[in-house]
């Protein structure tokens, strides 16, 4: 999901290098996060969303509900 948000930001001129500078991490780390190649902490997700000008919303949902919604989305 964060990768899709980044694509919108990229269209507005934000690069992975820009994000990396804002977060104080290597560009390669940003790339891994955006491509879901490496898990990130919730704190990192909040910082990444903030650096892209977004808020991160976290919800607790019943596991069965989440799995059904995820299956529908695919």
PDB file of N, CA, C, O and CB in Angstrom:
ATOM      1  N   UNK A   1       0.822  -1.200   0.000  1.00  0.00           N
ATOM      2  CA  UNK A   1       0.000   0.000   0.000  1.00  0.00           C
ATOM      3  C   UNK A   1       0.861   1.257   0.000  1.00  0.00           C
ATOM      4  O   UNK A   1       0.560   2.215  -0.712  1.00  0.00           O
ATOM      5  CB  UNK A   1      -0.932   0.002   1.204  1.00  0.00           C
ATOM      6  N   UNK A   2       1.918   1.260   0.786  1.00  0.00           N
ATOM      7  CA  UNK A   2       2.785   2.438   0.831  1.00  0.00           C
ATOM      8  C   UNK A   2       3.413   2.677  -0.544  1.00  0.00           C
ATOM      9  O   UNK A   2       3.605   3.822  -0.952  1.00  0.00           O
ATOM     10  CB  UNK A   2       3.889   2.266   1.911  1.00  0.00           C
ATOM     11  N   UNK A   3       3.730   1.593  -1.252  1.00  0.00           N
ATOM     12  CA  UNK A   3       4.295   1.722  -2.592  1.00  0.00           C
ATOM     13  C   UNK A   3       3.353   2.436  -3.540  1.00  0.00           C
ATOM     14  O   UNK A   3       3.792   3.220  -4.381  1.00  0.00           O
ATOM     15  CB  UNK A   3       4.640   0.362  -3.146  1.00  0.00           C
ATOM     16  N   UNK A   4       2.060   2.171  -3.415  1.00  0.00           N
ATOM     17  CA  UNK A   4       1.080   2.848  -4.278  1.00  0.00           C
ATOM     18  C   UNK A   4       0.986   4.331  -3.946  1.00  0.00           C
ATOM     19  O   UNK A   4       0.852   5.164  -4.842  1.00  0.00           O
ATOM     20  CB  UNK A   4      -0.303   2.194  -4.137  1.00  0.00           C
ATOM     21  N   UNK A   5       1.056   4.659  -2.671  1.00  0.00           N
ATOM     22  CA  UNK A   5       1.043   6.068  -2.273  1.00  0.00           C
ATOM     23  C   UNK A   5       2.277   6.759  -2.835  1.00  0.00           C
ATOM     24  O   UNK A   5       2.200   7.889  -3.318  1.00  0.00           O
ATOM     25  CB  UNK A   5       0.990   6.212  -0.725  1.00  0.00           C
ATOM     26  N   UNK A   6       3.423   6.067  -2.768  1.00  0.00           N
ATOM     27  CA  UNK A   6       4.650   6.666  -3.293  1.00  0.00           C
ATOM     28  C   UNK A   6       4.532   6.956  -4.778  1.00  0.00           C
ATOM     29  O   UNK A   6       5.043   7.978  -5.235  1.00  0.00           O
ATOM     30  CB  UNK A   6       5.841   5.752  -3.036  1.00  0.00           C
ATOM     31  N   UNK A   7       3.876   6.096  -5.549  1.00  0.00           N
ATOM     32  CA  UNK A   7       3.734   6.327  -6.990  1.00  0.00           C
ATOM     33  C   UNK A   7       3.011   7.647  -7.252  1.00  0.00           C
ATOM     34  O   UNK A   7       3.346   8.360  -8.198  1.00  0.00           O
ATOM     35  CB  UNK A   7       2.971   5.159  -7.655  1.00  0.00           C
ATOM     36  N   UNK A   8       2.039   7.970  -6.433  1.00  0.00           N
ATOM     37  CA  UNK A   8       1.349   9.264  -6.552  1.00  0.00           C
ATOM     38  C   UNK A   8       2.321  10.396  -6.225  1.00  0.00           C
ATOM     39  O   UNK A   8       2.354  11.414  -6.916  1.00  0.00           O
ATOM     40  CB  UNK A   8       0.107   9.322  -5.609  1.00  0.00           C
ATOM     41  N   UNK A   9       3.108  10.211  -5.168  1.00  0.00           N
ATOM     42  CA  UNK A   9       4.084  11.227  -4.782  1.00  0.00           C
ATOM     43  C   UNK A   9       5.149  11.393  -5.857  1.00  0.00           C
ATOM     44  O   UNK A   9       5.594  12.506  -6.138  1.00  0.00           O
ATOM     45  CB  UNK A   9       4.736  10.864  -3.443  1.00  0.00           C
ATOM     46  N   UNK A  10       5.552  10.279  -6.454  1.00  0.00           N
ATOM     47  CA  UNK A  10       6.560  10.337  -7.525  1.00  0.00           C
ATOM     48  C   UNK A  10       6.052  11.166  -8.695  1.00  0.00           C
ATOM     49  O   UNK A  10       6.798  11.937  -9.298  1.00  0.00           O
ATOM     50  CB  UNK A  10       6.930   8.918  -8.004  1.00  0.00           C
ATOM     51  N   UNK A  11       4.777  10.997  -9.005  1.00  0.00           N
ATOM     52  CA  UNK A  11       4.183  11.772 -10.101  1.00  0.00           C
ATOM     53  C   UNK A  11       4.232  13.271  -9.797  1.00  0.00           C
ATOM     54  O   UNK A  11       4.205  14.098 -10.709  1.00  0.00           O
ATOM     55  CB  UNK A  11       2.725  11.328 -10.346  1.00  0.00           C
ATOM     56  N   UNK A  12       4.304  13.608  -8.516  1.00  0.00           N
ATOM     57  CA  UNK A  12       4.390  15.011  -8.100  1.00  0.00           C
ATOM     58  C   UNK A  12       5.826  15.447  -7.838  1.00  0.00           C
ATOM     59  O   UNK A  12       6.053  16.520  -7.280  1.00  0.00           O
ATOM     60  CB  UNK A  12       3.555  15.237  -6.853  1.00  0.00           C
ATOM     61  N   UNK A  13       6.807  14.618  -8.239  1.00  0.00           N
ATOM     62  CA  UNK A  13       8.204  15.024  -8.172  1.00  0.00           C
ATOM     63  C   UNK A  13       9.008  14.528  -6.988  1.00  0.00           C
ATOM     64  O   UNK A  13      10.166  14.918  -6.839  1.00  0.00           O
ATOM     65  CB  UNK A  13       8.263  16.455  -8.181  1.00  0.00           C
ATOM     66  N   UNK A  14       8.437  13.678  -6.134  1.00  0.00           N
ATOM     67  CA  UNK A  14       9.167  13.156  -4.975  1.00  0.00           C
ATOM     68  C   UNK A  14       9.909  11.881  -5.378  1.00  0.00           C
ATOM     69  O   UNK A  14       9.299  10.961  -5.922  1.00  0.00           O
ATOM     70  CB  UNK A  14       8.197  12.875  -3.783  1.00  0.00           C
ATOM     71  N   UNK A  15      11.197  11.818  -5.122  1.00  0.00           N
ATOM     72  CA  UNK A  15      11.988  10.638  -5.484  1.00  0.00           C
ATOM     73  C   UNK A  15      12.317   9.807  -4.247  1.00  0.00           C
ATOM     74  O   UNK A  15      12.131  10.253  -3.115  1.00  0.00           O
ATOM     75  CB  UNK A  15      13.286  11.057  -6.203  1.00  0.00           C
ATOM     76  N   UNK A  16      12.807   8.595  -4.482  1.00  0.00           N
ATOM     77  CA  UNK A  16      13.254   7.761  -3.372  1.00  0.00           C
ATOM     78  C   UNK A  16      14.413   8.433  -2.655  1.00  0.00           C
ATOM     79  O   UNK A  16      14.522   8.341  -1.432  1.00  0.00           O
ATOM     80  CB  UNK A  16      13.666   6.362  -3.868  1.00  0.00           C
ATOM     81  N   UNK A  17      15.269   9.099  -3.393  1.00  0.00           N
ATOM     82  CA  UNK A  17      16.386   9.821  -2.778  1.00  0.00           C
ATOM     83  C   UNK A  17      15.886  10.932  -1.862  1.00  0.00           C
ATOM     84  O   UNK A  17      16.436  11.145  -0.781  1.00  0.00           O
ATOM     85  CB  UNK A  17      17.304  10.407  -3.859  1.00  0.00           C
ATOM     86  N   UNK A  18      14.846  11.638  -2.291  1.00  0.00           N
ATOM     87  CA  UNK A  18      14.240  12.679  -1.445  1.00  0.00           C
ATOM     88  C   UNK A  18      13.731  12.074  -0.133  1.00  0.00           C
ATOM     89  O   UNK A  18      13.975  12.612   0.946  1.00  0.00           O
ATOM     90  CB  UNK A  18      13.078  13.384  -2.196  1.00  0.00           C
ATOM     91  N   UNK A  19      13.024  10.952  -0.245  1.00  0.00           N
ATOM     92  CA  UNK A  19      12.512  10.289   0.952  1.00  0.00           C
ATOM     93  C   UNK A  19      13.641   9.861   1.873  1.00  0.00           C
ATOM     94  O   UNK A  19      13.572  10.050   3.088  1.00  0.00           O
ATOM     95  CB  UNK A  19      11.668   9.082   0.571  1.00  0.00           C
ATOM     96  N   UNK A  20      14.677   9.285   1.287  1.00  0.00           N
ATOM     97  CA  UNK A  20      15.816   8.820   2.080  1.00  0.00           C
ATOM     98  C   UNK A  20      16.447   9.978   2.853  1.00  0.00           C
ATOM     99  O   UNK A  20      16.779   9.837   4.031  1.00  0.00           O
ATOM    100  CB  UNK A  20      16.866   8.151   1.173  1.00  0.00           C
ATOM    101  N   UNK A  21      16.612  11.123   2.185  1.00  0.00           N
ATOM    102  CA  UNK A  21      17.180  12.299   2.866  1.00  0.00           C
ATOM    103  C   UNK A  21      16.276  12.754   3.998  1.00  0.00           C
ATOM    104  O   UNK A  21      16.759  13.078   5.083  1.00  0.00           O
ATOM    105  CB  UNK A  21      17.397  13.455   1.872  1.00  0.00           C
ATOM    106  N   UNK A  22      14.982  12.782   3.762  1.00  0.00           N
ATOM    107  CA  UNK A  22      14.031  13.217   4.790  1.00  0.00           C
ATOM    108  C   UNK A  22      14.044  12.282   6.004  1.00  0.00           C
ATOM    109  O   UNK A  22      13.857  12.718   7.140  1.00  0.00           O
ATOM    110  CB  UNK A  22      12.617  13.289   4.203  1.00  0.00           C
ATOM    111  N   UNK A  23      14.266  10.998   5.744  1.00  0.00           N
ATOM    112  CA  UNK A  23      14.235  10.000   6.812  1.00  0.00           C
ATOM    113  C   UNK A  23      15.595   9.729   7.435  1.00  0.00           C
ATOM    114  O   UNK A  23      15.686   9.143   8.514  1.00  0.00           O
ATOM    115  CB  UNK A  23      13.677   8.723   6.287  1.00  0.00           C
ATOM    116  N   UNK A  24      16.656  10.161   6.748  1.00  0.00           N
ATOM    117  CA  UNK A  24      17.999   9.911   7.255  1.00  0.00           C
ATOM    118  C   UNK A  24      18.426   8.456   7.130  1.00  0.00           C
ATOM    119  O   UNK A  24      19.164   7.939   7.968  1.00  0.00           O
ATOM    120  CB  UNK A  24      18.083  10.331   8.687  1.00  0.00           C
ATOM    121  N   UNK A  25      17.947   7.794   6.061  1.00  0.00           N
ATOM    122  CA  UNK A  25      18.312   6.400   5.803  1.00  0.00           C
ATOM    123  C   UNK A  25      18.850   6.290   4.381  1.00  0.00           C
ATOM    124  O   UNK A  25      18.623   7.185   3.566  1.00  0.00           O
ATOM    125  CB  UNK A  25      17.091   5.445   6.012  1.00  0.00           C
ATOM    126  N   UNK A  26      19.566   5.196   4.069  1.00  0.00           N
ATOM    127  CA  UNK A  26      20.042   5.019   2.688  1.00  0.00           C
ATOM    128  C   UNK A  26      18.879   4.849   1.709  1.00  0.00           C
ATOM    129  O   UNK A  26      17.827   4.320   2.069  1.00  0.00           O
ATOM    130  CB  UNK A  26      20.976   3.802   2.600  1.00  0.00           C
ATOM    131  N   UNK A  27      19.075   5.301   0.475  1.00  0.00           N
ATOM    132  CA  UNK A  27      18.034   5.172  -0.544  1.00  0.00           C
ATOM    133  C   UNK A  27      17.646   3.712  -0.756  1.00  0.00           C
ATOM    134  O   UNK A  27      16.480   3.405  -1.004  1.00  0.00           O
ATOM    135  CB  UNK A  27      18.503   5.786  -1.864  1.00  0.00           C
ATOM    136  N   UNK A  28      18.622   2.814  -0.661  1.00  0.00           N
ATOM    137  CA  UNK A  28      18.338   1.394  -0.811  1.00  0.00           C
ATOM    138  C   UNK A  28      17.340   0.882   0.210  1.00  0.00           C
ATOM    139  O   UNK A  28      16.534   0.002  -0.092  1.00  0.00           O
ATOM    140  CB  UNK A  28      19.606   0.607  -0.708  1.00  0.00           C
ATOM    141  N   UNK A  29      17.389   1.430   1.421  1.00  0.00           N
ATOM    142  CA  UNK A  29      16.434   1.035   2.463  1.00  0.00           C
ATOM    143  C   UNK A  29      15.025   1.457   2.069  1.00  0.00           C
ATOM    144  O   UNK A  29      14.071   0.696   2.228  1.00  0.00           O
ATOM    145  CB  UNK A  29      16.819   1.656   3.827  1.00  0.00           C
ATOM    146  N   UNK A  30      14.904   2.661   1.560  1.00  0.00           N
ATOM    147  CA  UNK A  30      13.596   3.152   1.105  1.00  0.00           C
ATOM    148  C   UNK A  30      13.073   2.253  -0.014  1.00  0.00           C
ATOM    149  O   UNK A  30      11.895   1.897  -0.032  1.00  0.00           O
ATOM    150  CB  UNK A  30      13.693   4.632   0.616  1.00  0.00           C
ATOM    151  N   UNK A  31      13.943   1.893  -0.932  1.00  0.00           N
ATOM    152  CA  UNK A  31      13.566   1.016  -2.043  1.00  0.00           C
ATOM    153  C   UNK A  31      13.030  -0.316  -1.525  1.00  0.00           C
ATOM    154  O   UNK A  31      12.001  -0.796  -2.000  1.00  0.00           O
ATOM    155  CB  UNK A  31      14.770   0.778  -2.973  1.00  0.00           C
ATOM    156  N   UNK A  32      13.715  -0.913  -0.560  1.00  0.00           N
ATOM    157  CA  UNK A  32      13.266  -2.189   0.011  1.00  0.00           C
ATOM    158  C   UNK A  32      11.886  -2.056   0.643  1.00  0.00           C
ATOM    159  O   UNK A  32      11.028  -2.919   0.458  1.00  0.00           O
ATOM    160  CB  UNK A  32      14.270  -2.691   1.054  1.00  0.00           C
ATOM    161  N   UNK A  33      11.675  -0.978   1.385  1.00  0.00           N
ATOM    162  CA  UNK A  33      10.370  -0.774   2.017  1.00  0.00           C
ATOM    163  C   UNK A  33       9.266  -0.597   0.984  1.00  0.00           C
ATOM    164  O   UNK A  33       8.194  -1.190   1.107  1.00  0.00           O
ATOM    165  CB  UNK A  33      10.412   0.437   2.938  1.00  0.00           C
ATOM    166  N   UNK A  34       9.524   0.214  -0.030  1.00  0.00           N
ATOM    167  CA  UNK A  34       8.486   0.505  -1.017  1.00  0.00           C
ATOM    168  C   UNK A  34       8.134  -0.710  -1.871  1.00  0.00           C
ATOM    169  O   UNK A  34       7.014  -0.813  -2.371  1.00  0.00           O
ATOM    170  CB  UNK A  34       8.931   1.641  -1.911  1.00  0.00           C
ATOM    171  N   UNK A  35       9.063  -1.609  -2.036  1.00  0.00           N
ATOM    172  CA  UNK A  35       8.816  -2.813  -2.834  1.00  0.00           C
ATOM    173  C   UNK A  35       8.398  -4.011  -1.975  1.00  0.00           C
ATOM    174  O   UNK A  35       8.298  -5.132  -2.473  1.00  0.00           O
ATOM    175  CB  UNK A  35      10.061  -3.168  -3.632  1.00  0.00           C
ATOM    176  N   UNK A  36       8.159  -3.769  -0.697  1.00  0.00           N
ATOM    177  CA  UNK A  36       7.777  -4.827   0.249  1.00  0.00           C
ATOM    178  C   UNK A  36       8.791  -5.957   0.291  1.00  0.00           C
ATOM    179  O   UNK A  36       8.430  -7.118   0.485  1.00  0.00           O
ATOM    180  CB  UNK A  36       6.414  -5.386  -0.113  1.00  0.00           C
ATOM    181  N   UNK A  37      10.069  -5.614   0.108  1.00  0.00           N
ATOM    182  CA  UNK A  37      11.138  -6.612   0.159  1.00  0.00           C
ATOM    183  C   UNK A  37      11.646  -6.801   1.586  1.00  0.00           C
ATOM    184  O   UNK A  37      12.294  -7.799   1.901  1.00  0.00           O
ATOM    185  CB  UNK A  37      12.294  -6.203  -0.762  1.00  0.00           C
ATOM    186  N   UNK A  38      11.346  -5.846   2.426  1.00  0.00           N
ATOM    187  CA  UNK A  38      11.790  -5.925   3.816  1.00  0.00           C
ATOM    188  C   UNK A  38      10.689  -5.369   4.698  1.00  0.00           C
ATOM    189  O   UNK A  38      10.096  -4.332   4.398  1.00  0.00           O
ATOM    190  CB  UNK A  38      13.129  -5.151   4.035  1.00  0.00           C
ATOM    191  N   UNK A  39      10.429  -6.056   5.767  1.00  0.00           N
ATOM    192  CA  UNK A  39       9.420  -5.572   6.714  1.00  0.00           C
ATOM    193  C   UNK A  39       9.936  -4.327   7.415  1.00  0.00           C
ATOM    194  O   UNK A  39      11.130  -4.187   7.682  1.00  0.00           O
ATOM    195  CB  UNK A  39       9.058  -6.669   7.752  1.00  0.00           C
ATOM    196  N   UNK A  40       9.019  -3.440   7.699  1.00  0.00           N
ATOM    197  CA  UNK A  40       9.396  -2.233   8.425  1.00  0.00           C
ATOM    198  C   UNK A  40       8.649  -2.190   9.742  1.00  0.00           C
ATOM    199  O   UNK A  40       7.590  -2.800   9.889  1.00  0.00           O
ATOM    200  CB  UNK A  40       9.106  -0.965   7.591  1.00  0.00           C
ATOM    201  N   UNK A  41       9.194  -1.481  10.676  1.00  0.00           N
ATOM    202  CA  UNK A  41       8.510  -1.304  11.951  1.00  0.00           C
ATOM    203  C   UNK A  41       7.345  -0.342  11.749  1.00  0.00           C
ATOM    204  O   UNK A  41       7.290   0.387  10.759  1.00  0.00           O
ATOM    205  CB  UNK A  41       9.487  -0.776  13.047  1.00  0.00           C
ATOM    206  N   UNK A  42       6.434  -0.352  12.682  1.00  0.00           N
ATOM    207  CA  UNK A  42       5.328   0.587  12.632  1.00  0.00           C
ATOM    208  C   UNK A  42       5.857   2.019  12.694  1.00  0.00           C
ATOM    209  O   UNK A  42       5.352   2.909  12.009  1.00  0.00           O
ATOM    210  CB  UNK A  42       4.339   0.322  13.782  1.00  0.00           C
ATOM    211  N   UNK A  43       6.873   2.227  13.517  1.00  0.00           N
ATOM    212  CA  UNK A  43       7.481   3.556  13.621  1.00  0.00           C
ATOM    213  C   UNK A  43       8.044   4.003  12.277  1.00  0.00           C
ATOM    214  O   UNK A  43       7.877   5.161  11.895  1.00  0.00           O
ATOM    215  CB  UNK A  43       8.592   3.558  14.684  1.00  0.00           C
ATOM    216  N   UNK A  44       8.705   3.106  11.556  1.00  0.00           N
ATOM    217  CA  UNK A  44       9.248   3.446  10.240  1.00  0.00           C
ATOM    218  C   UNK A  44       8.127   3.746   9.251  1.00  0.00           C
ATOM    219  O   UNK A  44       8.246   4.657   8.431  1.00  0.00           O
ATOM    220  CB  UNK A  44      10.129   2.305   9.710  1.00  0.00           C
ATOM    221  N   UNK A  45       7.036   2.982   9.328  1.00  0.00           N
ATOM    222  CA  UNK A  45       5.900   3.217   8.431  1.00  0.00           C
ATOM    223  C   UNK A  45       5.280   4.586   8.676  1.00  0.00           C
ATOM    224  O   UNK A  45       4.902   5.279   7.732  1.00  0.00           O
ATOM    225  CB  UNK A  45       4.841   2.123   8.609  1.00  0.00           C
ATOM    226  N   UNK A  46       5.176   4.974   9.936  1.00  0.00           N
ATOM    227  CA  UNK A  46       4.635   6.296  10.283  1.00  0.00           C
ATOM    228  C   UNK A  46       5.555   7.385   9.740  1.00  0.00           C
ATOM    229  O   UNK A  46       5.084   8.364   9.161  1.00  0.00           O
ATOM    230  CB  UNK A  46       4.469   6.442  11.826  1.00  0.00           C
ATOM    231  N   UNK A  47       6.857   7.220   9.924  1.00  0.00           N
ATOM    232  CA  UNK A  47       7.828   8.212   9.438  1.00  0.00           C
ATOM    233  C   UNK A  47       7.797   8.305   7.911  1.00  0.00           C
ATOM    234  O   UNK A  47       7.868   9.399   7.351  1.00  0.00           O
ATOM    235  CB  UNK A  47       9.252   7.855   9.916  1.00  0.00           C
ATOM    236  N   UNK A  48       7.691   7.155   7.244  1.00  0.00           N
ATOM    237  CA  UNK A  48       7.653   7.131   5.779  1.00  0.00           C
ATOM    238  C   UNK A  48       6.392   7.821   5.266  1.00  0.00           C
ATOM    239  O   UNK A  48       6.454   8.630   4.340  1.00  0.00           O
ATOM    240  CB  UNK A  48       7.716   5.679   5.259  1.00  0.00           C
ATOM    241  N   UNK A  49       5.259   7.502   5.865  1.00  0.00           N
ATOM    242  CA  UNK A  49       4.007   8.150   5.467  1.00  0.00           C
ATOM    243  C   UNK A  49       4.093   9.656   5.683  1.00  0.00           C
ATOM    244  O   UNK A  49       3.673  10.435   4.828  1.00  0.00           O
ATOM    245  CB  UNK A  49       2.820   7.566   6.255  1.00  0.00           C
ATOM    246  N   UNK A  50       4.635  10.061   6.822  1.00  0.00           N
ATOM    247  CA  UNK A  50       4.777  11.487   7.135  1.00  0.00           C
ATOM    248  C   UNK A  50       5.677  12.173   6.106  1.00  0.00           C
ATOM    249  O   UNK A  50       5.380  13.283   5.665  1.00  0.00           O
ATOM    250  CB  UNK A  50       5.350  11.676   8.559  1.00  0.00           C
ATOM    251  N   UNK A  51       6.770  11.520   5.727  1.00  0.00           N
ATOM    252  CA  UNK A  51       7.702  12.100   4.754  1.00  0.00           C
ATOM    253  C   UNK A  51       7.038  12.268   3.386  1.00  0.00           C
ATOM    254  O   UNK A  51       7.466  13.095   2.580  1.00  0.00           O
ATOM    255  CB  UNK A  51       8.959  11.219   4.626  1.00  0.00           C
ATOM    256  N   UNK A  52       5.985  11.476   3.128  1.00  0.00           N
ATOM    257  CA  UNK A  52       5.258  11.592   1.861  1.00  0.00           C
ATOM    258  C   UNK A  52       4.045  12.504   1.987  1.00  0.00           C
ATOM    259  O   UNK A  52       3.272  12.665   1.042  1.00  0.00           O
ATOM    260  CB  UNK A  52       4.819  10.217   1.378  1.00  0.00           C
ATOM    261  N   UNK A  53       3.887  13.107   3.186  1.00  0.00           N
ATOM    262  CA  UNK A  53       2.765  14.028   3.384  1.00  0.00           C
ATOM    263  C   UNK A  53       1.449  13.337   3.665  1.00  0.00           C
ATOM    264  O   UNK A  53       0.384  13.880   3.372  1.00  0.00           O
ATOM    265  CB  UNK A  53       2.610  14.892   2.186  1.00  0.00           C
ATOM    266  N   UNK A  54       1.513  12.142   4.232  1.00  0.00           N
ATOM    267  CA  UNK A  54       0.311  11.374   4.549  1.00  0.00           C
ATOM    268  C   UNK A  54       0.311  10.996   6.025  1.00  0.00           C
ATOM    269  O   UNK A  54       1.339  11.051   6.700  1.00  0.00           O
ATOM    270  CB  UNK A  54       0.219  10.108   3.666  1.00  0.00           C
ATOM    271  N   UNK A  55      -0.859  10.614   6.505  1.00  0.00           N
ATOM    272  CA  UNK A  55      -0.993  10.043   7.839  1.00  0.00           C
ATOM    273  C   UNK A  55      -1.191   8.543   7.671  1.00  0.00           C
ATOM    274  O   UNK A  55      -1.738   8.086   6.668  1.00  0.00           O
ATOM    275  CB  UNK A  55      -2.184  10.696   8.636  1.00  0.00           C
ATOM    276  N   UNK A  56      -0.746   7.793   8.650  1.00  0.00           N
ATOM    277  CA  UNK A  56      -0.918   6.349   8.640  1.00  0.00           C
ATOM    278  C   UNK A  56      -2.024   6.004   9.625  1.00  0.00           C
ATOM    279  O   UNK A  56      -1.984   6.420  10.783  1.00  0.00           O
ATOM    280  CB  UNK A  56       0.411   5.611   8.998  1.00  0.00           C
ATOM    281  N   UNK A  57      -3.000   5.252   9.171  1.00  0.00           N
ATOM    282  CA  UNK A  57      -4.106   4.828  10.025  1.00  0.00           C
ATOM    283  C   UNK A  57      -3.951   3.336  10.296  1.00  0.00           C
ATOM    284  O   UNK A  57      -3.796   2.544   9.367  1.00  0.00           O
ATOM    285  CB  UNK A  57      -5.495   5.142   9.364  1.00  0.00           C
ATOM    286  N   UNK A  58      -3.992   2.963  11.550  1.00  0.00           N
ATOM    287  CA  UNK A  58      -3.863   1.566  11.947  1.00  0.00           C
ATOM    288  C   UNK A  58      -5.153   1.146  12.632  1.00  0.00           C
ATOM    289  O   UNK A  58      -5.657   1.843  13.513  1.00  0.00           O
ATOM    290  CB  UNK A  58      -2.630   1.350  12.884  1.00  0.00           C
ATOM    291  N   UNK A  59      -5.683   0.001  12.219  1.00  0.00           N
ATOM    292  CA  UNK A  59      -6.912  -0.503  12.820  1.00  0.00           C
ATOM    293  C   UNK A  59      -6.712  -1.956  13.232  1.00  0.00           C
ATOM    294  O   UNK A  59      -5.963  -2.697  12.596  1.00  0.00           O
ATOM    295  CB  UNK A  59      -8.105  -0.369  11.839  1.00  0.00           C
ATOM    296  N   UNK A  60      -7.373  -2.341  14.275  1.00  0.00           N
ATOM    297  CA  UNK A  60      -7.419  -3.741  14.664  1.00  0.00           C
ATOM    298  C   UNK A  60      -8.705  -4.324  14.109  1.00  0.00           C
ATOM    299  O   UNK A  60      -9.790  -3.798  14.356  1.00  0.00           O
ATOM    300  CB  UNK A  60      -7.334  -3.915  16.219  1.00  0.00           C
ATOM    301  N   UNK A  61      -8.584  -5.413  13.356  1.00  0.00           N
ATOM    302  CA  UNK A  61      -9.758  -6.084  12.797  1.00  0.00           C
ATOM    303  C   UNK A  61      -9.657  -7.572  13.104  1.00  0.00           C
ATOM    304  O   UNK A  61      -8.566  -8.119  13.267  1.00  0.00           O
ATOM    305  CB  UNK A  61      -9.875  -5.838  11.255  1.00  0.00           C
ATOM    306  N   UNK A  62     -10.794  -8.200  13.177  1.00  0.00           N
ATOM    307  CA  UNK A  62     -10.790  -9.644  13.414  1.00  0.00           C
ATOM    308  C   UNK A  62     -10.038 -10.324  12.288  1.00  0.00           C
ATOM    309  O   UNK A  62     -10.181  -9.946  11.125  1.00  0.00           O
ATOM    310  CB  UNK A  62     -12.236 -10.203  13.527  1.00  0.00           C
ATOM    311  N   UNK A  63      -9.255 -11.302  12.616  1.00  0.00           N
ATOM    312  CA  UNK A  63      -8.404 -11.984  11.644  1.00  0.00           C
ATOM    313  C   UNK A  63      -9.212 -12.529  10.460  1.00  0.00           C
ATOM    314  O   UNK A  63      -8.797 -12.372   9.312  1.00  0.00           O
ATOM    315  CB  UNK A  63      -7.645 -13.121  12.324  1.00  0.00           C
ATOM    316  N   UNK A  64     -10.331 -13.151  10.719  1.00  0.00           N
ATOM    317  CA  UNK A  64     -11.146 -13.713   9.638  1.00  0.00           C
ATOM    318  C   UNK A  64     -11.642 -12.614   8.706  1.00  0.00           C
ATOM    319  O   UNK A  64     -11.694 -12.807   7.492  1.00  0.00           O
ATOM    320  CB  UNK A  64     -12.338 -14.495  10.212  1.00  0.00           C
ATOM    321  N   UNK A  65     -12.003 -11.475   9.261  1.00  0.00           N
ATOM    322  CA  UNK A  65     -12.470 -10.347   8.457  1.00  0.00           C
ATOM    323  C   UNK A  65     -11.347  -9.834   7.567  1.00  0.00           C
ATOM    324  O   UNK A  65     -11.558  -9.555   6.387  1.00  0.00           O
ATOM    325  CB  UNK A  65     -12.998  -9.215   9.359  1.00  0.00           C
ATOM    326  N   UNK A  66     -10.152  -9.712   8.139  1.00  0.00           N
ATOM    327  CA  UNK A  66      -9.002  -9.235   7.386  1.00  0.00           C
ATOM    328  C   UNK A  66      -8.668 -10.183   6.244  1.00  0.00           C
ATOM    329  O   UNK A  66      -8.446  -9.746   5.115  1.00  0.00           O
ATOM    330  CB  UNK A  66      -7.795  -9.070   8.304  1.00  0.00           C
ATOM    331  N   UNK A  67      -8.631 -11.477   6.532  1.00  0.00           N
ATOM    332  CA  UNK A  67      -8.301 -12.458   5.488  1.00  0.00           C
ATOM    333  C   UNK A  67      -9.322 -12.457   4.364  1.00  0.00           C
ATOM    334  O   UNK A  67      -8.956 -12.591   3.197  1.00  0.00           O
ATOM    335  CB  UNK A  67      -8.205 -13.853   6.086  1.00  0.00           C
ATOM    336  N   UNK A  68     -10.588 -12.310   4.698  1.00  0.00           N
ATOM    337  CA  UNK A  68     -11.634 -12.285   3.675  1.00  0.00           C
ATOM    338  C   UNK A  68     -11.486 -11.043   2.802  1.00  0.00           C
ATOM    339  O   UNK A  68     -11.608 -11.122   1.580  1.00  0.00           O
ATOM    340  CB  UNK A  68     -13.037 -12.322   4.323  1.00  0.00           C
ATOM    341  N   UNK A  69     -11.224  -9.903   3.426  1.00  0.00           N
ATOM    342  CA  UNK A  69     -11.047  -8.659   2.662  1.00  0.00           C
ATOM    343  C   UNK A  69      -9.803  -8.738   1.791  1.00  0.00           C
ATOM    344  O   UNK A  69      -9.810  -8.261   0.656  1.00  0.00           O
ATOM    345  CB  UNK A  69     -10.952  -7.445   3.609  1.00  0.00           C
ATOM    346  N   UNK A  70      -8.752  -9.327   2.301  1.00  0.00           N
ATOM    347  CA  UNK A  70      -7.505  -9.459   1.537  1.00  0.00           C
ATOM    348  C   UNK A  70      -7.722 -10.375   0.323  1.00  0.00           C
ATOM    349  O   UNK A  70      -7.242 -10.082  -0.772  1.00  0.00           O
ATOM    350  CB  UNK A  70      -6.366 -10.017   2.441  1.00  0.00           C
ATOM    351  N   UNK A  71      -8.441 -11.476   0.524  1.00  0.00           N
ATOM    352  CA  UNK A  71      -8.722 -12.406  -0.568  1.00  0.00           C
ATOM    353  C   UNK A  71      -9.567 -11.731  -1.644  1.00  0.00           C
ATOM    354  O   UNK A  71      -9.354 -11.960  -2.834  1.00  0.00           O
ATOM    355  CB  UNK A  71      -9.437 -13.660  -0.040  1.00  0.00           C
ATOM    356  N   UNK A  72     -10.519 -10.905  -1.232  1.00  0.00           N
ATOM    357  CA  UNK A  72     -11.361 -10.175  -2.172  1.00  0.00           C
ATOM    358  C   UNK A  72     -10.555  -9.202  -3.011  1.00  0.00           C
ATOM    359  O   UNK A  72     -10.792  -9.049  -4.209  1.00  0.00           O
ATOM    360  CB  UNK A  72     -12.452  -9.434  -1.433  1.00  0.00           C
ATOM    361  N   UNK A  73      -9.598  -8.544  -2.366  1.00  0.00           N
ATOM    362  CA  UNK A  73      -8.776  -7.533  -3.051  1.00  0.00           C
ATOM    363  C   UNK A  73      -7.882  -8.160  -4.111  1.00  0.00           C
ATOM    364  O   UNK A  73      -7.514  -7.497  -5.081  1.00  0.00           O
ATOM    365  CB  UNK A  73      -7.919  -6.771  -2.041  1.00  0.00           C
ATOM    366  N   UNK A  74      -7.533  -9.418  -3.938  1.00  0.00           N
ATOM    367  CA  UNK A  74      -6.642 -10.086  -4.900  1.00  0.00           C
ATOM    368  C   UNK A  74      -7.472 -10.642  -5.999  1.00  0.00           C
ATOM    369  O   UNK A  74      -6.940 -11.250  -6.927  1.00  0.00           O
ATOM    370  CB  UNK A  74      -5.802 -11.201  -4.241  1.00  0.00           C
TER     371      UNK A  74
END
